[in-house]
Amino acid sequence: METLYNVYYAGEVLEGQDPGAVRVNIARLFKADEATLEKLFSGKLQLLKRDCDRARALQYKQAMERAGAQAIIRAAQQPTSADDQPQSRAEKIAAVANAADHSRYRPTGAAPEPPTAPPEEGLHLWPVGADLLRPEERPASVDAPVQTAQWTVDEAPERLSAPPSPAPPPPDTGHLELGDVGAMIPNLAPQPPAPEPDISALDLSPVGTDFSDCAADDQTALEVDLSGLELAPGGSDVLEEQYRRRDDVAPPSTDHISLSGEPEAE
């Protein structure tokens, strides 16, 4: 026998969801009144649908999650038929969560399609954008006549505004000419001459002057005490033993090498 499931709700909302917005979504989804919402969000486990198959239970769960609510699905302990058990009000209003989706596109003015499942106690969901008012409940549109008796149409087209003014003519430059390079521009104020420096207090030194009077003052040489220093003899090891470089490679043997023949005279 196929396992049946019960769908519950305890007022829990999904992480990151606003509780107030979830409450509004649930009210809009199930067309629930304030009393039913108080029961659903009381924090107590409320049975929404009993003895439904796995597919329908998942449909309820997905519908609740889209509204931001956390549904609880548990396996029914004693599978029974829905006809043998009376449905609670919460079950009846939640049954519409399994209704077919009627929000697909419809031409403007087309009548909304009825839900595939029969409504329970007059409760059902209509698709978004459906006309909820009956024809007699809608306000009648009044077509106000437009008076056109005072309007006339010209036989030939005419401008509705004055034409723009023509652009001014370009300036006359016939009396202008270019001057030669370096020529003075007339009516241009001359630049004042640069001031000449006063050199009356300056004179030239005789030829051969060493300008010793311009030399810097002699500075007293610093006395450096070298009594504590001495020079090591030539060939002395300046570095201590631990810092000296050691040649660990033995020189090559030359015992097997000899010179033969007389050296040639240059």
C-alpha positions in Angstrom: 0.0 0.0 0.0 1.3 3.4 -0.9 2.5 5.6 2.0 0.3 8.5 2.8 1.4 11.8 4.3 0.0 14.5 6.5 0.9 18.2 6.0 1.2 20.4 9.1 2.2 24.0 9.8 3.4 25.5 13.1 3.8 29.1 12.1 7.5 28.8 11.1 8.9 31.1 8.4 11.9 30.4 6.2 15.3 31.9 7.0 15.6 35.5 5.8 11.8 36.0 5.4 9.9 38.7 7.2 7.2 37.2 9.4 4.7 40.0 8.6 5.2 39.5 4.9 4.8 35.8 5.2 1.5 36.2 7.1 0.2 38.5 4.3 1.3 35.9 1.7 -0.4 33.1 3.5 -3.6 35.1 3.8 -3.5 35.9 0.1 -2.7 32.4 -0.9 -5.4 30.7 1.1 -8.0 33.5 1.2 -7.8 33.0 5.0 -9.5 35.3 7.5 -7.9 36.8 10.6 -9.2 34.0 12.9 -7.7 31.3 10.7 -4.4 33.2 10.5 -4.2 33.4 14.3 -4.5 29.6 14.5 -1.9 29.0 11.7 0.6 31.3 13.4 -0.1 30.4 16.9 3.0 28.2 17.1 1.0 25.0 17.6 1.1 22.3 15.0 -1.9 22.7 12.7 -3.0 20.0 10.3 -3.4 21.4 6.8 -4.0 18.2 4.8 -4.1 14.5 5.8 -3.6 11.3 3.9 -2.2 12.7 0.7 0.3 11.0 -1.6 3.9 12.1 -1.9 3.4 14.2 -5.0 0.5 16.2 -3.4 2.4 16.6 -0.2 5.4 18.1 -2.1 3.0 20.4 -3.9 1.7 21.7 -0.6 5.3 22.1 0.7 6.3 24.0 -2.4 3.3 26.3 -2.3 4.1 27.1 1.4 7.8 27.8 0.6 6.9 30.2 -2.2 4.9 32.1 0.4 7.9 32.1 2.8 6.5 29.5 5.2 8.0 26.2 6.4 5.6 23.3 6.0 6.0 20.0 7.9 5.4 16.7 6.2 4.9 13.5 8.2 3.9 10.0 7.3 0.4 9.2 8.3 0.3 6.4 10.9 -3.0 5.0 9.9 -3.8 5.5 6.2 -7.4 6.4 5.8 -9.6 7.7 3.0 -10.3 11.4 2.8 -14.0 10.6 2.5 -14.1 8.8 5.8 -12.5 11.6 7.8 -13.9 15.1 8.2 -11.7 17.9 7.0 -10.7 20.8 9.3 -11.1 24.4 8.2 -7.3 24.6 7.9 -7.4 21.6 5.5 -10.2 23.1 3.5 -8.5 26.5 2.9 -5.1 24.7 2.2 -6.6 22.4 -0.4 -6.5 25.3 -2.9 -2.7 25.2 -2.8 -2.9 22.2 -5.2 -5.0 24.1 -7.7 -3.7 24.4 -11.3 -1.7 27.4 -12.3 -4.0 29.9 -14.2 -1.5 32.7 -14.3 -0.4 31.9 -17.9 -0.9 34.5 -20.6 -4.5 35.2 -21.8 -5.6 37.7 -24.5 -6.9 40.9 -23.1 -10.7 40.7 -22.4 -10.7 36.9 -22.3 -12.7 35.4 -19.5 -10.7 33.7 -16.7 -10.6 29.9 -16.8 -12.2 28.2 -13.9 -10.0 26.0 -11.7 -9.8 22.4 -12.6 -10.5 21.2 -9.1 -14.0 22.0 -7.7 -13.9 24.6 -4.9 -14.5 23.5 -1.4 -17.2 25.4 0.4 -17.0 28.3 -2.2 -13.2 28.8 -1.6 -10.8 28.9 -4.6 -7.9 30.9 -6.0 -8.2 32.9 -9.2 -5.1 33.7 -11.3 -3.3 37.0 -11.0 -5.1 39.7 -13.0 -8.5 38.0 -13.1 -11.7 40.0 -13.1 -13.2 39.5 -9.6 -16.2 41.8 -10.2 -19.4 40.7 -11.9 -20.4 42.8 -15.0 -23.2 44.5 -12.9 -20.6 45.4 -10.2 -18.3 47.2 -12.6 -18.6 50.9 -13.0 -20.1 51.8 -16.4 -17.9 53.7 -18.7 -19.3 57.0 -20.0 -18.2 58.1 -23.5 -18.2 61.9 -23.3 -18.7 63.5 -26.8 -16.0 65.8 -28.1 -17.2 69.1 -29.5 -15.4 69.8 -32.8 -17.8 72.4 -34.3 -15.4 75.3 -33.5 -12.5 73.5 -35.3 -11.6 74.2 -39.0 -9.1 72.6 -41.3 -7.2 74.7 -43.8 -7.2 73.5 -47.4 -3.5 74.3 -47.9 -1.0 73.5 -45.2 0.3 76.5 -43.3 2.9 77.1 -40.7 1.5 77.2 -37.1 4.4 79.5 -36.0 6.5 82.3 -37.6 9.6 81.1 -39.5 12.9 81.6 -37.7 14.9 84.7 -38.5 17.6 84.2 -41.1 21.2 83.9 -40.0 23.2 87.2 -40.0 25.6 87.6 -43.0 29.3 86.9 -42.4 31.5 89.9 -41.5 33.3 91.8 -44.3 37.1 91.2 -44.2 38.0 92.8 -47.5 39.7 95.7 -45.9 41.9 93.4 -43.7 45.4 92.2 -44.7 48.3 90.4 -43.0 51.4 92.4 -42.0 55.0 91.3 -42.5 56.8 89.2 -40.0 58.1 91.4 -37.2 56.0 94.5 -38.2 54.5 96.6 -35.5 50.9 96.1 -34.9 49.1 99.5 -35.1 47.1 100.7 -32.1 49.0 98.2 -29.9 50.6 99.8 -26.8 54.4 99.4 -26.8 56.1 97.3 -24.1 58.1 99.4 -21.6 61.9 98.9 -21.9 63.6 96.6 -19.4 65.3 98.4 -16.6 69.1 98.6 -16.8 70.9 97.4 -13.7 73.1 99.8 -11.7 76.7 98.7 -11.8 78.3 101.9 -10.7 79.5 100.2 -7.4 81.2 97.3 -9.3 84.7 97.3 -10.7 87.0 94.6 -12.2 90.0 93.2 -10.4 93.5 93.5 -12.0 94.7 90.8 -14.2 96.4 88.0 -12.3 94.4 88.5 -9.1 94.3 85.1 -7.2 91.1 86.0 -5.3 92.7 84.8 -2.1 90.4 87.1 -0.2 87.5 85.1 -1.4 88.9 81.8 -0.1 87.2 80.0 2.8 88.8 80.3 6.2 91.2 77.6 7.1 89.6 75.0 9.4 91.5 73.6 12.3 92.6 70.1 11.6 91.1 67.5 14.0 93.6 65.7 16.2 93.2 62.0 15.9 94.8 59.8 18.6 96.6 56.9 16.8 98.6 55.8 19.8 96.5 52.6 20.2 97.0 51.5 16.6 99.9 49.7 15.0 100.6 48.1 11.7 101.0 44.4 11.4 104.2 43.0 9.7 103.9 42.1 6.1 102.4 38.7 5.4 100.6 38.6 8.7 97.2 36.9 9.0 94.8 39.7 9.6 91.8 37.4 10.1 91.4 35.2 13.1 91.8 31.5 12.6 88.0 30.8 12.5 87.5 33.4 9.8 90.3 32.3 7.5 89.7 30.6 4.2 90.9 27.0 4.0 92.0 25.4 0.7 91.0 21.8 1.2 91.8 20.8 -2.4 95.3 19.3 -2.7 97.5 20.6 -5.5 97.8 18.3 -8.6 100.8 15.9 -8.8 103.4 16.8 -11.4 105.9 13.9 -10.8 105.1 12.3 -14.0 105.8 15.4 -16.1 109.2 16.0 -17.6 110.8 18.3 -20.2 112.5 16.7 -23.3 114.7 18.2 -26.0 116.6 21.4 -26.1 114.9 24.7 -26.1 114.8 26.4 -29.5 116.7 29.6 -29.8 114.6 32.6 -30.6 
